[in-house]
Amino acid sequence: MVTYENKGFRFLPKNLIIFTLKFFDRISLFFVQLKINPNHLSLAGLLAGLLVGLFYALALPVWALVFLLISGMMDILDGKVATNGNRKTRFGAVFDSSLDRYSEFAIYFGLGYYFRHHWVLWVIALAFLGSTMVSYTKARAEGLGIQCQMGIMQRAERLVLLILGTLIGLIIRRFDQAMIITIIILTFASNLTAIQRIIFVYKQERQEGNKS
């Protein structure tokens, strides 16, 4: 699920994030009227992510781009439908987050297979590690009672960066080069975000200690 928290610098402009969330907020009302289960939208997002990975692996970037867009839409809609349909549950939150991780793994696995004979394969492994650590540090901090929804490369940014990298690669007909640059940026920024969150928790604890 993609949300917006105004905490620190993010790659995506604040106004763009807010506009997009408001746009999908309106669209979600249609799904609410149809009584669509938000968990089914999460499943649709997982299926889209699996197909993204498959099409990357098969060297079909056009189709990978199509399902990246669908995956991104489902990622926003499931949370909006749950909220606007008054169907938010703890299970739904865990279910959605878990499926997001499987979806991301499928995407990176597909890219890894595509670049299996290239040195960037090792960078893809680090990119997936960074993406996982971004989610883990948030979950671990919130499990300790610290809200930690900050950082430059959150899930929305990762999806948008993959979409842009694929699209630019198709337009300039230099898919490999565009994706290698995209993967390097993803790797650096994702791991940096995980470090940002660790430091944020450290500072929060220090502040709480100073108050006591």
Phi, psi and omega in degrees: 000135179261127177230171178240128174232125183277071181228098176083175182287140173230153181298320180277137179299142181305314183296324179293317179298313182296316179300315182297316180295321178293321179299312181286338175297320178291317180298324183298333180297328177296317179291327177296317179298327178279357180059040177287132178287125181300332178294330177290327176291324176296320177295321178296322177295321177296314179301318178298318179296320177298320180290325175302310179300318180297315183288328172298314182298325181273007181060045177238071187295334179298313179290326176299319179296316180303313184280340169297317178296317179296317179300316179297319179294317179295326181296328177275316188294323184299318179291321180294318179294320178297319181289307184288336177268005179057044183234028178285130178224159177294322177298316181300320180295315179292319180300313181297312181296321180294316180295327177300320180293318177296320180297315179296320178300317180299319180295312180292325178297318178298317177296321179297320178294319180298319182260028187298338180254015185242151180298336182292348176305320180291328178290323178299320178299319178290328177294317178294320176301315180298316179298319179293320181292328176300315180289319182296314182297323177296310182297318181294317180295315182291332175294337178264006176089016179247118177291124187224068180248071182215170179126156187281336186231077178272184187301319180301315180296321181296317179295315181296319180296319177295320178298312181296317180299317179293315181297313180297318179300323178289320182294314183271358180059039175225061187300312183301312182296317180296319181288326177297315177298316179300315182295319179297316178298315178302315183298309182297310187289325180293313179293326176296321179297318177300318179295320177304317182290323177297315179296321179300316179296319178300315180293321179299317179295320178297318180296318180295323179293325179291330181284331185278000000 
